[in-house]
Amino acid sequence: MKMTNEIPYKIYLEEQEMPREWYNVRADMKKKPAPILNPNTLQPVTLEELSGIFCEELAKQELDDTTPYFSIPQEILDFYKMYRPSPLVRAYCLEKQLDTPAHIYYKFEGNNTSGSHKLNSAIAQAYYAKNQGLKGVTTETGAGQWGTALSMACSYLGLDCQVYMVKCSYEQKPFRREVMRTYGARVTPSPSMNTEIGRKINAEFPGTTGSLGCAISEAVESALSQDGYRYVLGSVLSQVLLHQSIIGLEAKAALDKYGIKADMIIGCAGGGSNLGGLISPFVGEILRGEANYDIIAVEPASCPSLTRGVYAYDFCDTGKVCPLAKMYTLGSGFIPSASHAGGLRYHGMSSVVSELYDQGLLTARSVEQTEVFKAAQTFARIEGILPAPESSHAIKVAIDEALKCKETNETKNIVFGLTGTGYFDMVAYQKFNDGEMRDYIPTDEELRKAIDTLPKIN
Ligand SMILES: *Cc1c(COP(=O)(O)O)cnc(C)c1O
């Protein structure tokens, strides 16, 4: 084992040390995540059915819970090389400021123009669409990070990209919208008049500013109604977790390179893709009985699917066109309060992360946004990076855990996922700086109302 002071501030992998395969944690799970169901028949979705919505290769990845490794196609590896490996950073300055004996490391995924980890899956999904000879893809975007990542990937491969952007974000985040358009994407505020579901929602709720669930339904309808188009999604799905395993594989390789054994791994959880990707190789070791880790998923108190939701089959979108998934959910009708971590405002959770959580392989914690922004401010001032509000949920718990180590005088190795930068979230920072940010925790009554509307299956 090398001496602590030999650990560089940033641990990078050499190009030849970069992972060449994604890891599918489902292969090592004895009890698999429940199958996704066709919303019309309520039977497990077949490859044929799924291939009508998703690209064929991606549909195969979605349904495959036995193949442990998928080799990453060369063209995707070439794209990854433009912004990967992402650094694993030892937060020396933060440790010093907290005066903790803990060693804190963060895996930084904000080192690309889209500003988050979402590009890791965007390029994979765009590649398989292109390879299948499709003309383009459709998708939705809430806060805008996924739409931005997909626009970048599509422009690189020469694929048409149509993004349905939740209307309130379209209006409030003009810069995100313009980044997407600069990369050639067509961005439509949702609900729009382009689709049947959009027209229906506009008629029913005049002046509505939209929702993620509604934008998903519009994007799916739009893909199904155009020749040579498929729908792609930036989180929640098992295929997305597979692509995001690149985060965990790199992190593990970097730790191994310096003989560091992580004790605790922390990630923020919206749909569960960055967390699932970060923890996959480590969870694989736990499942195979090779090692143990404390894993913590962090979610907003305003949208607490793991900590206060139920484990049940639910719809992934408002229009109920996507397959149903068994997951920890607040109900597809749950509308979280206007929190500033847009990427964490999803009613459900990846079925892989949900099943791992149900088996006790990870724990979950919910945190309030004012505390999260305090942690973000501490981190920005001492480590230099201006974190995304979503990522700051993980920072908050990493700091809490490091302070606990100070009390107990334990030298734990804490690794957390820093999923992105917050340059497009300055309105949220402004609210925080002006002391106008409020916390909102839904009451049991509110949660029960949404949970009562879950479909009755099993
Ligand atoms: C989208 C997003 C998240 C949450 O999505 P997951 O699928 O849960 O990873 C977290 N951080 C950032 C910066 C994001 O853009």
The ligand as a Tripos MOL2 file, in Angstrom:
@<TRIPOS>MOLECULE
LIG
   15    15     1     0     0
SMALL
NO_CHARGES

@<TRIPOS>ATOM
      1 C1        -29.9800   14.1570  -13.9090 C.3       1 LIG1
      2 C2        -29.0260   14.4670  -12.8590 C.ar      1 LIG1
      3 C3        -29.0170   13.7670  -11.6340 C.ar      1 LIG1
      4 C4        -30.0280   12.7320  -11.2550 C.3       1 LIG1
      5 O1        -30.2350   11.6820  -12.1340 O.3       1 LIG1
      6 P1        -29.8940   10.1710  -11.7680 P.3       1 LIG1
      7 O2        -30.4530    9.3840  -12.8780 O.co2     1 LIG1
      8 O3        -30.5290    9.8750  -10.4580 O.co2     1 LIG1
      9 O4        -28.4340   10.0750  -11.7050 O.co2     1 LIG1
     10 C5        -28.0320   14.0730  -10.7110 C.ar      1 LIG1
     11 N1        -27.1210   15.0410  -10.9360 N.ar      1 LIG1
     12 C6        -27.1080   15.7260  -12.1020 C.ar      1 LIG1
     13 C7        -26.0690   16.7790  -12.2830 C.3       1 LIG1
     14 C8        -28.0430   15.4640  -13.0990 C.ar      1 LIG1
     15 O5        -28.0130   16.1570  -14.2320 O.3       1 LIG1
@<TRIPOS>BOND
     1     1     2 1
     2     2     3 ar
     3     2    14 ar
     4     3     4 1
     5     3    10 ar
     6     4     5 1
     7     5     6 1
     8     6     7 2
     9     6     8 1
    10     6     9 1
    11    10    11 ar
    12    11    12 ar
    13    12    13 1
    14    12    14 ar
    15    14    15 1
@<TRIPOS>SUBSTRUCTURE
     1 LIG1         1 GROUP 0 **** ****
